[in-house]
Amino acid sequence: MFSEEIKKYSWNEVHDAIYAKTRHDAEATLSKIKYTTDDWMTLLSPAAEAYLEELAARSRNMTIQRFGKTIQLFAPIYLSNECQNICTYCGFSFGNKIPRKTLTEVEIKTEFEFLRKEHFEHVLLVTGEDAVHANPVYINHSIALARNYFSDVAIEVQPLGEAEYSMFKDSGCDAVLVYQETYNPENYKIYHLKGKKLNYNYRLDTPDRIGKAGINKIGLGVLLGLSDWRTDAFFLALHLNYLRKTYWKTRYSISFPRLRPAEGLTKVEHPVSDKEFVQLMCALRIIDNEVEMSLSTREPEYMRNHLINMGVTSMSAGSKTNPGGYATSSETLKQFEISDSRTPEQILELIEEQGYEPVWKNWDKALTAH
């Protein structure tokens, strides 16, 4: 389990090693083809910022070699904003006085029908972490319903056991996304005040349970703004590397959510600049040229416009972050403020204008078709 593997590393020691890297270290690392964990620290270090153009070019070339000039489109569907956790950065946090809603089967189908008419084939079903309203039975039924509409169904829900993930797989779940939020155990305690999410190690080992259940793809990520991003990114790469070696038949993706304004969030303790965001994405692409990289509508238009050719392989479009947001409900229930509000048609045009091909279907199917 990764909770045992991570004990070999100290957050503070990794942090200090990253910030001790020099431009000489950066030049030496960039001259290599294969990279050690020490090289990962260099690629993520402040010293490597001086070589951002080279990092971006290398990231772009590696992405095209592996994935071609294609961008997969997907849409998140928020099924429920019920949540039993208190997390200081999330609009769904239990303590926030917002209207709560869990979609009925009729409402779920209405959302599915709306997105199907928009040509989406890949959806991400999202719920708050609630054991009553958004329980495994509800989630499993939603997956089964989604398979009637879409060719690729992913979920982002509460961490569960291997048996639940096996059940989801049998119902047609293609991918499970679970973000550690931060790998810094001390900061993790500060941000998570109540609920099952308090259990750092249980969340840390969730991808292991997903891998054992045989789910086709596991999505990882950290919430940028909770801790030092460079150190968090190192542990994210370490986690990815461990999983790839352990569950080698599984595909992997990384998402890059930056903290956005939300109910109850007053300050971002560790902000990530646009330049740093680009370095992060390019460094992780160089560390692992096989991983899929997803970019959500948390990012503003100008960033999404420029990041298409720097390593991204999938993008959300026209996203709503409230239950029933596409066809039935008010925006007042949303989890966070989106930044890029362009329609799917506008995102489609953007991708094509940059010489890329928008893909609506699953990666494997899309690549086979070519």
C-alpha positions in Angstrom: 0.0 0.0 0.0 1.2 3.5 -0.7 0.8 4.5 2.9 3.8 2.3 3.6 5.8 3.4 0.6 5.5 7.1 1.4 7.0 6.5 4.9 10.4 6.3 3.1 10.2 10.0 2.4 10.0 13.1 4.7 8.0 16.1 3.5 10.4 18.6 5.0 13.5 16.8 3.5 11.9 16.7 0.1 10.9 20.3 0.3 14.4 21.4 1.3 16.0 19.3 -1.5 13.8 20.8 -4.1 14.6 24.4 -3.1 18.3 23.6 -2.9 18.5 22.7 -6.6 20.6 25.0 -8.8 20.7 26.0 -12.5 23.6 23.6 -12.9 21.3 20.8 -11.6 18.6 21.8 -14.0 20.9 21.8 -17.0 22.2 18.3 -16.0 18.7 16.9 -15.7 17.6 18.4 -19.0 20.5 16.6 -20.7 19.1 13.2 -19.7 16.6 10.9 -21.2 15.7 8.9 -18.1 15.0 10.5 -14.8 15.6 9.6 -11.1 13.5 10.8 -8.2 16.2 13.4 -7.6 15.7 14.6 -11.2 12.0 15.0 -10.4 12.9 17.4 -7.6 15.0 19.4 -10.1 12.3 19.6 -12.7 9.9 20.9 -10.1 12.4 23.3 -8.5 12.6 27.1 -8.7 15.9 26.6 -10.5 14.1 25.0 -13.5 11.9 28.0 -14.0 14.7 29.6 -16.1 14.2 26.7 -18.6 10.4 26.9 -18.9 10.5 27.3 -22.7 12.5 24.1 -23.0 10.3 22.3 -20.5 7.2 23.4 -22.5 8.7 22.3 -25.8 9.7 18.9 -24.5 6.3 18.4 -22.9 4.5 19.3 -26.1 6.6 16.9 -28.2 6.2 14.0 -25.7 2.5 14.5 -25.6 2.1 14.5 -29.4 4.3 11.4 -29.7 2.1 9.5 -27.3 -1.4 10.9 -27.9 -1.2 12.7 -31.2 -2.8 16.1 -31.7 -6.1 15.2 -30.0 -8.0 16.5 -27.0 -10.7 14.5 -25.4 -13.8 16.4 -24.2 -15.8 15.5 -21.1 -18.4 17.0 -18.9 -18.8 16.7 -15.1 -22.3 15.9 -13.8 -22.9 16.8 -10.2 -25.4 14.4 -8.8 -25.4 15.5 -5.1 -24.0 18.3 -3.0 -24.8 16.5 0.3 -21.6 16.1 2.3 -20.7 15.0 5.8 -17.2 16.4 5.8 -16.1 19.8 7.0 -13.3 21.0 4.6 -12.3 24.6 4.9 -11.9 25.1 1.1 -15.0 23.5 -0.3 -18.4 25.0 -1.1 -20.1 21.6 -0.3 -18.6 21.6 3.3 -21.1 20.3 5.9 -20.9 23.6 7.8 -21.8 25.8 4.9 -25.4 27.0 4.9 -26.3 26.3 1.3 -29.4 24.5 -0.2 -28.7 20.8 -0.5 -29.9 18.5 -3.3 -29.5 15.0 -4.5 -30.9 14.3 -8.0 -33.7 11.9 -8.5 -33.5 9.3 -11.2 -35.8 11.5 -13.4 -33.5 14.5 -12.9 -30.4 12.4 -13.6 -31.8 11.2 -16.9 -32.7 14.8 -17.8 -29.1 15.8 -17.2 -27.8 12.8 -19.3 -30.2 13.6 -22.1 -29.1 17.2 -22.2 -25.4 16.3 -22.4 -26.0 13.6 -24.9 -27.6 16.2 -27.2 -24.4 18.2 -26.8 -22.5 15.2 -28.2 -20.6 14.3 -25.0 -19.6 10.6 -24.8 -17.4 11.0 -21.7 -18.9 12.1 -18.4 -17.7 12.4 -14.8 -20.3 11.7 -12.2 -19.6 13.8 -9.0 -21.1 13.7 -5.5 -20.2 15.1 -2.1 -18.9 12.6 0.4 -22.2 11.5 2.0 -23.0 8.0 3.2 -26.8 8.5 3.2 -27.9 10.3 0.1 -25.0 9.5 -2.2 -24.3 6.0 -0.9 -22.7 3.2 -3.0 -26.1 1.9 -4.1 -27.1 5.4 -5.4 -23.7 5.8 -7.1 -23.9 2.3 -8.7 -27.4 2.9 -10.0 -26.3 6.2 -11.5 -23.4 4.5 -13.3 -25.7 1.9 -14.7 -28.0 4.6 -16.0 -25.1 6.6 -17.5 -24.0 3.5 -19.5 -27.3 3.8 -21.4 -26.2 7.3 -22.7 -22.4 7.5 -22.7 -19.5 5.4 -23.9 -17.2 6.4 -21.0 -18.3 6.9 -17.4 -16.0 8.1 -14.7 -16.8 8.9 -11.0 -15.5 11.3 -8.4 -17.1 10.3 -5.1 -16.2 9.4 -1.5 -13.4 6.9 -1.0 -14.8 3.4 -0.7 -13.7 -0.2 -0.3 -12.5 -2.7 -2.9 -15.9 -4.5 -3.0 -17.7 -1.2 -3.9 -15.3 -0.5 -6.7 -15.7 -4.0 -8.0 -19.4 -3.5 -8.1 -19.0 -0.2 -9.9 -16.8 -1.9 -12.5 -19.4 -4.5 -13.1 -22.0 -1.7 -13.7 -19.8 0.0 -16.3 -17.5 2.4 -14.4 -14.4 3.1 -16.5 -12.5 5.4 -14.2 -12.4 6.6 -10.6 -10.9 9.9 -9.6 -9.7 10.5 -6.1 -7.5 13.4 -5.1 -5.4 13.3 -2.0 -5.9 17.1 -1.8 -2.4 17.5 -0.2 0.3 14.9 0.7 1.4 17.1 3.6 0.0 15.2 6.6 0.2 18.2 8.9 -1.6 20.6 6.5 -4.1 17.8 5.8 -5.2 18.0 9.4 -5.7 21.7 9.2 -8.0 21.7 6.2 -10.1 18.6 7.1 -12.0 19.2 10.4 -14.8 16.6 10.4 -16.0 13.5 8.7 -14.4 10.4 7.2 -12.1 12.6 5.2 -10.1 13.1 8.4 -8.5 9.7 7.8 -5.4 10.7 5.8 -4.1 7.1 5.3 -7.5 5.7 4.2 -7.7 8.3 1.5 -4.0 7.7 0.6 -4.7 4.0 0.0 -7.9 4.5 -2.0 -6.1 4.2 -5.4 -4.7 0.8 -4.2 -8.3 -0.4 -3.6 -9.3 0.9 -7.0 -6.4 -0.8 -8.6 -7.1 -4.1 -6.9 -10.7 -3.9 -8.1 -9.5 -3.8 -11.7 -11.0 -0.4 -12.6 -9.6 0.6 -16.0 -8.3 4.1 -15.1 -7.3 5.8 -11.9 -7.3 9.6 -11.7 -4.9 11.4 -9.2 -4.4 15.0 -8.3 -3.6 17.6 -5.5 -5.6 20.7 -4.8 -3.2 23.4 -5.7 -3.2 26.1 -3.0 -3.3 23.9 0.1 0.5 23.3 0.5 3.7 24.0 -1.3 2.9 22.9 -4.8 6.4 21.7 -5.7 6.6 19.3 -2.8 3.0 18.1 -3.3 3.8 17.5 -7.0 6.8 15.4 -6.1 4.7 13.1 -3.9 2.0 13.0 -6.6 4.6 11.8 -9.1 5.8 9.3 -6.5 2.3 8.0 -6.0 1.8 7.7 -9.7 5.0 5.8 -10.2 4.2 3.4 -7.4 0.7 2.7 -8.8 2.0 2.2 -12.3 4.5 -0.4 -11.1 1.9 -2.1 -8.9 -1.2 -2.1 -11.1 0.6 -2.1 -14.5 -2.5 -2.9 -16.5 -4.3 0.2 -15.3 -4.3 3.6 -17.1 -3.7 6.8 -15.2 -4.7 10.5 -15.4 -3.7 13.6 -13.5 -5.8 16.7 -12.9 -4.6 20.1 -11.9 -7.3 21.8 -9.8 -6.3 25.3 -8.5 -8.4 26.6 -5.6 -11.2 28.7 -6.8 -13.6 31.0 -4.9 -16.2 29.0 -3.0 -18.6 29.3 -0.1 -16.5 29.7 3.1 -13.1 30.1 1.4 -11.5 33.4 2.3 -7.8 32.9 1.6 -5.6 30.7 -0.5 -2.6 29.9 1.8 -0.2 28.7 -1.0 -1.2 30.4 -4.3 0.2 29.0 -7.6 1.0 31.5 -10.3 0.3 30.9 -14.0 4.0 30.4 -14.7 4.3 27.9 -11.9 1.2 26.1 -13.1 2.8 25.7 -16.5 6.0 24.4 -15.0 4.1 21.9 -12.9 2.2 20.5 -15.9 5.3 20.3 -18.1 7.5 18.7 -15.4 4.9 16.0 -14.7 4.6 15.3 -18.4 8.4 14.8 -18.7 8.4 12.6 -15.6 5.6 10.4 -17.1 4.9 10.6 -20.8 2.1 8.0 -20.6 -0.2 9.7 -18.1 -3.3 11.5 -19.3 -3.6 15.1 -18.2 -6.9 16.8 -17.6 -7.7 20.6 -17.5 -11.0 21.8 -16.0 -13.0 25.0 -16.3 -11.4 26.1 -13.0 -8.7 27.6 -15.2 -9.4 30.9 -17.1 -9.8 31.2 -20.8 -6.3 32.5 -21.5 -4.7 29.6 -19.6 -6.8 26.9 -21.3 -6.1 28.5 -24.7 -2.3 28.2 -24.2 -2.1 24.9 -22.4 -3.8 22.9 -25.1 -0.4 22.4 -26.8 1.7 21.9 -23.7 0.6 18.5 -22.4 -3.1 18.5 -22.0 -5.0 15.4 -23.3 -8.5 16.1 -22.0 -10.6 19.2 -21.2 -14.0 19.8 -19.7 -16.4 22.2 -21.5 -19.5 24.1 -20.5 -19.2 22.7 -17.0 -21.8 23.2 -14.2 -20.7 22.5 -10.6 -24.2 22.2 -9.0 -26.6 19.3 -9.0 -28.8 19.5 -12.0 -26.9 22.5 -13.3 -27.3 21.7 -17.0 -31.1 21.4 -17.1 -32.9 21.7 -13.8 -31.4 23.6 -10.9 -30.2 27.0 -9.7 -26.5 28.0 -9.7 -26.8 28.7 -5.9 -25.9 25.0 -5.2 -22.5 25.0 -6.9 -19.3 23.7 -5.4 -17.0 26.4 -6.7 -16.9 29.2 -9.2 -15.9 28.1 -12.7 -13.5 30.4 -14.6 -14.0 29.4 -18.3 -17.7 29.6 -19.1 -17.5 29.1 -22.8 -19.9 26.7 -24.4 -18.8 23.2 -25.7 -19.1 24.6 -29.3 -16.7 27.4 -28.5 -14.2 25.0 -26.9 -14.6 22.7 -30.0 -13.7 25.7 -32.2 -10.7 26.6 -30.0 -9.3 23.1 -30.2 -9.6 23.0 -34.0 -8.2 26.4 -34.5 -5.0 25.3 -32.7 -4.6 22.4 -35.1 -5.9 19.7 -32.7 -8.7 17.2 -33.1 -11.5 17.1 -30.5 -12.3 13.6 -29.4 -15.7 12.8 -27.8 -15.0 9.1 -27.1 -12.8 7.0 -24.9 -9.0 7.3 -25.5 -8.5 3.6 -26.4 -11.4 3.6 -28.9 -10.3 6.9 -30.3 -6.7 5.8 -30.9 -7.8 2.4 -32.3 -10.0 4.3 -34.8 -7.0 6.1 -36.2 
